[in-house]
Structure formats: structure tokens, C-alpha cells
């Protein structure tokens, strides 16, 4: 890959590590936002969420809202 991209192996390795760390940090930030939502009471029950999804599917399939 280094030869094909005319980049050094160390450059490609550093780029791969940076990309991995960025993805992991984004995951952690998402988890932290979710925990903050739970603490603040910004949640929906599974039953309510599924009812909303089923209704959206029904409407998309040509049913009425």
C-alpha cells in the first residue's frame, strides 16, 4: 500500500491509528450523550418507540396515520 500511494509505512500507520482513535472517541461521546439524556429524563419507552415505528411503516405502506 505504501508503494501504491507513494506514502511511507509510518505515515500510513499513523493515519490508521488516528482514524481508529477518532472513531473510538466518537463512540464514547455518543455514549456520554446518551447517559446525559437518561439522567435528564429524555427517554422513550421501548413500547412507545415501537408504536411510532409501526405507525410510520403503516403510513409508508399506504395506510392512514
N, C-alpha and C positions, 0 to 999 in steps of 0.2 A: 504494500500500500504506500509506503514511504516513497518508493521509486516512482510509482504511478502518479502520485500527487506532487512529486518534487518537494516534499517536506521531510524534515528529519524525523526519525523514530521518536525522539524525545518530544518534539513538538506535537506529534500525533498522540502520544501517551498523555501529555499534559492536557491536551484538548479533550481527550476522552474522560479524564479524571474530573475536569471542570464541568463537563456536561453531566456526569453522574452526580456530582455534588449539587449542582443546580436543581436537578430532578428531585433529589432527596430533600433538599431544603423546601421546595415547593410542596412536597407531600407533608412535611412537618408543619408548614404554615397552614395548610388546609385542615389538618387535624386540630391545630390550635384554634382556628376559626370555628370549627365545629364544636369544640369544647366550650368556647365562649358562648355560642348560640345555645347550647344546652343549659349553661349556667344562667343565661338571661331569659330562659323560658321560650326561646324561639324555636319550638319544635312542633311537629305534627305527628299524630299517632300513625302507626302503620295502617290501621283500618281507614283513617281519613285519606291518607295518601293513595291507597289502593282504590278507594271510591273515586277519587279525582282522576286517576289513570283510566279506570274502567269507563268513566263518563267521556273522557277525551277520545278513547278508542271507539266508543259507540257513535259519537258525533262524526269522527273521521270516516266511519264506515257507512255514514248516511243516515244515522239515527237522529233524533232530536235531543237538544240539550235539556 
